[in-house]
Amino acid sequence: MILRNIFLLVLILIVSSCHSEKAAHLKTVLEQKGRVVFNIMLGKNGPNEQKLKCLINSDFKCARQAITEEERAFDKIISEINALETGGIKYGNELKLATSNYYKAVKEFEIFDRLIIDQQQISQNKTNTEKIRDAAIRQQGQLSRDKLEMRKIINKKEQVLAEVQKQFNLLNHLH
């Protein structure tokens, strides 16, 4: 009887400590997507770096092209995340949704630079009147404030994602 209870206890511990292979795979795939996003935003010769180089040289067309490349890369990642199978994975859909929403917000933040670049180009165009250039500079200030608000939204989505990841890891016995 005691041996049977010990065996049952060991079996329960083993089963409860096992993690889902599907959940572990989902976590790995999402971590890989995070590294891709990191490279888009901070990687050497990535679209964001290209955008900054273009802006330093006041090449606004080049900067817009870099933003378009960045947008396509984000769209691809978001699409791949949305296509992930989460059937049978505890809290898998929630993790997928939170991750997708976070990257959508980051994408919107990054492509918002198009509006700022347009105003920057107007403000630097010497053929425009001083009144037009001043208005463009004021608009840049407003866009910068808008971008700060977008940053707050990203921070909230990042907090939600962190909580969902924590719950996902807990429910699926992942660390």
C-alpha positions in Angstrom: 0.0 0.0 0.0 2.8 2.5 0.9 4.7 1.5 -2.2 1.7 2.1 -4.3 1.1 5.5 -2.8 4.8 6.4 -3.3 4.6 5.3 -6.9 1.4 7.3 -7.4 3.0 10.4 -5.9 6.1 10.0 -8.1 3.9 9.6 -11.2 1.9 12.7 -10.3 5.1 14.7 -9.8 6.5 13.5 -13.2 3.3 14.3 -15.1 2.9 17.7 -13.4 6.6 18.7 -14.1 6.4 17.8 -17.8 6.0 20.6 -20.2 4.1 20.5 -23.5 6.4 20.1 -26.5 4.0 22.2 -28.5 4.2 25.0 -25.9 8.0 24.8 -25.8 8.0 25.0 -29.6 5.7 28.0 -29.6 7.8 29.8 -27.1 11.0 29.1 -29.2 9.4 30.3 -32.4 8.2 33.5 -30.7 11.6 34.1 -29.2 13.1 33.7 -32.7 10.7 36.3 -34.0 11.8 38.6 -31.3 15.4 38.3 -32.4 14.3 39.1 -36.0 12.6 42.2 -34.7 15.7 43.1 -32.7 17.7 42.9 -35.9 15.2 45.0 -37.9 15.4 47.7 -35.3 19.0 47.6 -34.1 20.9 45.2 -36.4 23.8 46.3 -38.4 22.7 47.3 -41.9 19.1 46.7 -40.9 16.2 48.8 -42.2 16.2 51.1 -39.2 20.0 51.7 -39.4 19.5 52.4 -43.2 16.8 54.9 -42.4 19.0 56.8 -40.0 21.9 56.9 -42.5 19.6 58.3 -45.1 18.3 60.9 -42.7 21.8 62.0 -41.8 22.4 62.6 -45.5 19.0 64.3 -45.9 18.0 61.6 -48.4 14.3 61.6 -47.7 13.4 59.2 -50.5 16.0 56.7 -49.3 14.6 57.0 -45.7 11.1 56.4 -46.9 12.3 53.3 -48.8 13.9 52.0 -45.6 10.7 52.5 -43.7 8.8 50.6 -46.4 11.3 47.7 -46.0 10.9 47.9 -42.3 7.1 47.8 -42.6 7.3 44.8 -44.9 9.5 42.9 -42.5 7.1 43.7 -39.6 4.1 42.6 -41.7 5.9 39.3 -42.5 6.6 38.6 -38.8 3.1 39.5 -37.7 1.6 37.3 -40.4 3.8 34.4 -39.4 2.9 34.8 -35.7 -0.8 35.0 -36.6 -0.5 31.8 -38.6 1.1 29.8 -35.7 -1.0 26.8 -34.5 -1.9 27.0 -30.8 -4.4 24.2 -30.6 -4.0 22.2 -27.4 -1.5 24.7 -25.9 -2.6 26.3 -22.6 -2.8 30.1 -23.0 -1.3 29.7 -26.5 -3.8 31.9 -28.3 -3.4 34.6 -25.6 0.3 34.6 -26.1 0.1 34.7 -29.8 -2.4 37.6 -29.7 -0.4 39.6 -27.2 2.8 39.1 -29.2 1.1 40.1 -32.4 -0.5 43.2 -30.8 2.9 44.2 -29.4 4.6 44.0 -32.8 1.8 45.8 -34.5 2.2 48.7 -32.1 6.0 48.7 -32.6 5.5 48.7 -36.4 3.1 51.6 -36.2 5.6 53.5 -34.1 8.4 52.9 -36.6 6.4 53.7 -39.7 5.1 56.9 -38.1 8.5 58.3 -39.0 7.1 58.8 -42.6 5.0 61.7 -41.3 8.0 63.2 -39.5 10.2 62.8 -42.5 7.7 64.6 -44.7 7.7 67.6 -42.4 11.4 67.5 -42.0 11.8 67.6 -45.8 9.4 70.6 -46.0 11.2 72.4 -43.2 14.6 71.9 -45.0 13.4 72.9 -48.5 14.9 76.3 -49.2 12.4 77.0 -51.9 9.5 77.0 -49.4 8.6 80.3 -47.7 9.7 80.8 -44.1 6.1 80.6 -43.1 5.8 77.1 -44.6 9.0 76.0 -43.1 8.0 77.2 -39.6 4.7 75.5 -39.9 6.5 72.2 -40.8 8.8 72.6 -37.8 5.7 73.1 -35.5 4.1 70.1 -37.1 7.3 68.1 -36.4 6.9 69.1 -32.7 3.3 67.9 -32.6 4.3 64.6 -34.4 7.0 64.1 -31.8 4.5 64.5 -29.0 2.2 62.0 -30.8 5.1 59.6 -31.1 5.7 59.9 -27.3 2.0 58.9 -26.8 2.6 55.9 -29.1 5.6 55.0 -26.9 3.3 54.8 -23.9 0.9 52.5 -25.8 3.8 50.2 -26.7 4.9 50.2 -23.0 1.4 49.0 -22.0 1.3 46.3 -24.7 4.8 45.2 -23.6 3.5 44.9 -20.0 0.5 42.9 -21.2 2.8 40.7 -23.2 5.1 40.1 -20.2 2.2 39.1 -18.0 0.8 36.8 -20.7 4.3 35.2 -21.2 4.5 34.7 -17.4 1.1 33.0 -17.3 1.9 30.9 -20.4 5.2 29.7 -18.9 3.5 28.9 -15.6 0.6 27.0 -17.1 2.9 25.0 -19.4 5.7 24.5 -16.9 8.2 26.4 -18.9 11.0 28.5 -17.6 
